[in-house]
Amino acid sequence: MSFSSDVGSAIGSELHWDQFKCPFCTKFISLEAKVCPNCGRDIPAETVTKNKQTLNQRREARRKEEAQSNTVKGIIVAVIIAIVIIGGIIELIGEFT
């Protein structure tokens, strides 16, 4: 399940990865909400349970995305450092010839 498929028609709204639409007033609220802060209605227990699962899945997906992003950033930094070191070595060799 991807986050983008969860968002659907909410593109351009204030939706965050930890929100969903209240089933009664359709305002975006926290996935952890048991009562809608907008309309004051109780969120059904099965929806709260489903939302907890969804929130955990989204958190795990975000952790994986961040880990991949950090790995890519680390590789880029390592390549840049290697290029600088190699450039320095080539420059030193050029000075001795």
C-alpha positions as CSV (number, residue, x, y, z in Angstrom):
1,M,0.0,0.0,0.0
2,S,1.5,3.3,-0.9
3,F,0.8,6.6,0.7
4,S,-0.1,8.2,-2.6
5,S,-3.0,5.7,-3.1
6,D,-4.3,6.6,0.4
7,V,-4.4,10.3,-0.5
8,G,-6.5,9.9,-3.6
9,S,-8.4,13.0,-4.3
10,A,-6.9,14.9,-1.3
11,I,-4.0,16.2,-3.4
12,G,-3.6,19.9,-2.7
13,S,-5.3,19.7,0.7
14,E,-3.7,20.0,4.1
15,L,-3.5,16.2,4.4
16,H,-0.5,14.8,6.2
17,W,0.7,11.2,6.4
18,D,-0.9,10.9,9.9
19,Q,-4.4,12.1,9.0
20,F,-7.7,10.8,7.6
21,K,-11.1,12.2,6.8
22,C,-13.7,12.1,9.6
23,P,-16.5,9.8,8.3
24,F,-19.1,12.3,9.4
25,C,-17.9,15.8,8.6
26,T,-15.1,14.9,6.1
27,K,-12.6,17.2,7.7
28,F,-9.0,15.9,8.0
29,I,-8.2,14.8,11.5
30,S,-5.4,12.8,13.3
31,L,-5.4,9.0,12.7
32,E,-5.2,8.7,16.5
33,A,-8.4,10.6,17.1
34,K,-11.2,8.8,18.8
35,V,-13.5,11.9,18.7
36,C,-13.5,14.4,15.8
37,P,-12.3,17.8,17.0
38,N,-14.4,19.5,14.3
39,C,-17.9,17.9,14.6
40,G,-17.5,16.3,18.1
41,R,-18.7,12.9,16.9
42,D,-17.2,9.7,18.2
43,I,-15.1,7.8,15.6
44,P,-16.4,4.2,15.4
45,A,-14.2,1.7,17.2
46,E,-13.5,-0.3,14.1
47,T,-12.3,2.9,12.3
48,V,-10.0,3.7,15.3
49,T,-8.6,0.1,15.1
50,K,-8.1,0.4,11.3
51,N,-6.5,3.8,11.7
52,K,-4.0,2.5,14.2
53,Q,-3.0,-0.2,11.7
54,T,-2.8,2.4,8.9
55,L,-0.7,4.8,11.1
56,N,1.7,2.0,12.0
57,Q,2.0,1.0,8.3
58,R,2.7,4.6,7.3
59,R,5.2,5.1,10.0
60,E,7.1,2.0,8.9
61,A,7.0,3.1,5.3
62,R,8.4,6.5,6.3
63,R,11.2,4.9,8.3
64,K,12.1,2.8,5.3
65,E,12.0,5.8,2.9
66,E,14.2,7.8,5.3
67,A,16.7,4.9,5.7
68,Q,16.9,4.6,1.9
69,S,17.3,8.4,1.6
70,N,20.1,8.4,4.2
71,T,21.9,5.6,2.4
72,V,21.8,7.5,-0.9
73,K,23.0,10.6,0.8
74,G,25.9,8.7,2.4
75,I,26.9,7.2,-1.0
76,I,26.8,10.7,-2.6
77,V,29.0,12.1,0.1
78,A,31.5,9.2,-0.1
79,V,31.7,9.6,-3.9
80,I,32.3,13.4,-3.6
81,I,35.1,12.8,-1.0
82,A,36.7,10.1,-3.2
83,I,36.7,12.5,-6.2
84,V,38.3,15.3,-4.0
85,I,40.9,12.9,-2.8
86,I,41.7,11.5,-6.2
87,G,41.8,15.0,-7.6
88,G,44.3,15.9,-4.9
89,I,46.5,12.9,-5.6
90,I,46.5,13.7,-9.4
91,E,47.5,17.2,-8.6
92,L,50.3,16.1,-6.4
93,I,51.6,13.6,-9.0
94,G,51.4,16.4,-11.6
95,E,53.7,18.6,-9.4
96,F,56.4,15.9,-9.2
97,T,56.6,15.2,-12.9
